[in-house]
């Protein structure tokens, strides 16, 4: 895999003498080829790497970004990517969304038709891996990324990874039929997030809103956002423990309100690519992404064991009190999460791929 360390350049033009051959060739691809070239920020992360896999399987040329060469070298050493790298289908760029300039991001995005912004930030000094300090970093990173997309002439689309926690933390307002529906129109209450010190939820809410503002102000970026639930799947605990701890702050309350949801990282990655392709025919707005809502005590305890985290569910294993409480409250009102918008396009995408396979 070609590994490039970017250097700051002035906005508005590129210093072609300093660009490596691979990036020069990318910028002169035909329009049809360019439409197949995309960049995945933080492409070495748990979600980022699975998005990279999905894109490569669908024939895209992928450039991923990472914070340092060590992260890129780990990907380079993975046997599954060897052929893609050898055929110039996969390359890597060292760039840090949090600390590098907008110009550096422009250079990383140059020649790409689409950008998948999956970057998130972890504070190693925080007990949960996520502190109030990270909120401003994510907001600035979102603004900088969308700005870079707007300044890079080749970029037409941006898929921004938010979080279901940007939708779910609201002060209850049940409808007349006793339901509280969480869908793409819902936003978490920032004041509530601050009160409960839900820094991840606050960060995702504020950074997604910042991305939408930046896209509107730029006028040249077609933006959609994906709001995934808690990521699970292969090698989850080893790859994503810090962000999981931050996501699960308030897990008991989410569980009580039927809002503790999960999604397999493979499905989340597929959702990102489906949404990106849907943009070709008018896909827009936000997309909630989950495949399971934890409503049963045994499922909650199973999740706790799989994550190897003390969420307090195992303490209820020998007691039916909490289950009786949940049953007694069920008539008062229930929360429901809807993802019909995303499910529709994923079903259509699956049907289309099935038809192509049958023809082949």
Secondary structure, DSSP 8 states (H G I E B T S, - for coil): -EEEE-----TT---TTTS-HHHHHHHTS-HHHHTTEEEEETTTSHHHHHHHHHHHHTT-EEEEEESSHHHHHHHHT-GGGHHHHHTTSEEEEE--TTTS-HHHHHHHHTT-SEEEE------TTSTTS--THHHHHHHHHHHHHHHHHHHSTT--EEEEE--THHHH-------TTSEEEE-TT----HHHHHHTT-HHHHHHHHHHHHHHHHHHHHSS-EEEEEEE-EEESTTHHHHHHHHHHHHTTTHHHHHHTT--EEEEHHHHHHHHHHHHHHGGGT--EEEEE-SEE--SHHHHHHHHHHHT---SSGGGTT--HHHHHHHHHTTT-EEEE--HHHHHHHHHHHHHHHHHHHH-
